[in-house]
Amino acid sequence: MKMKRIAVYLVGLFTGAGIAVGVVSHATDSAIPYTFQDGQVISADTMNDLFSRLQNVVVGFSSESELNGAWTCTTYDADSTAVGTISNSAVGSGARSFVLDSATGLYKLVQTWTFTNSGTSLNTTTNARFGGTSQNHTGGCSGTTSINYSAKVIQSTLLLTGVGGCTGGNGQALQLIKNSPYEFHTVSGQTFISCIAVNQPPNIPTGLTATAGSGGVALSWRDVSNGSATGFTVLKKVSGAYTSIGTVSSGTTSFTDSSGAVGAMYRVQANNSSNGLNSIPSMAAMAQ
């Protein structure tokens, strides 16, 4: 039912005026990575992308393997006594890693969470256990540089069991709210935790145009990857499916399909060879 309601809502949006949906500057910013102009024709391919990404967010994380890799996680502590807890904590304890965040007025902690073994093992940094300053003030974690947990995901809830003597409590259950494939957040006690994947695909190329001429179809697009794209793959629709017809290196934003003609459909995908991740393809452009 959720997806049906979303579908009806989107149809209403796409038939209205002044459409502007999910403009993104980074891969994690939105589940809807497109901007539409009033009167613009939206291809079935783009619609399929939209529904696929919406379903991805609604369903959430289905297994530990989706979390595998490194995440930058920021914990915000709403405890009004945080400053006192920090000042009374042992040097080297997890509480000492919390600092005042000028933007929110809360004390925050930035950690790297690294999931390994297909997401079933978790290592966190900075001596800090899950929870706020009140969970990290005893000094029991002094002298360590990381804390290990075993992880299990059940219906988008991350269940953690501490490994070793520096974990605190008998375990944690954290409901993961999936903002995008590369961002999630959760709440633990008086803390709010926001995590962004360290490795992400480049931003989706924008402004693709396809101009037919005597030498074929000339393609042009904009690179909005902020330097993270190491190249681009050009896709052409053949027999109902998009197939790669060539690649270009970083810094190149044009391509000529010598066999192209009016009516041919194209998309462009940004690639990042350093982490093996590719953007989803751009909106389609028809050769004119």
Buried (B, 14 or more C-beta within 10 A) or exposed (E): EEEEEBBEEBEEBBEEEEBEBBEBEBBBBBBBBBBBEEEEEBBEBBBEBBBEBBEBBEEBBEBBBBBBBBBEBBBBBBBEEBEEBBEEBBEBBBBBBBEEBEEEEBBBBBBBBBBBEEBBBBBBBBBBBBBBBBBBBBBBBBEBEBBBBBBBBEEBBBBBEBBEEBBBEEEBEBBBBBBBBBBBBBEBBBBBBBBBBBEBBBBBBBBBBBBBEEEBBBBBBBBBBEEBBBBBBBBBBEEEEBEEBEEBEBEEBEBBBEEBEEEBBBBBBBBBEEBEBBBBBBBBBBBE
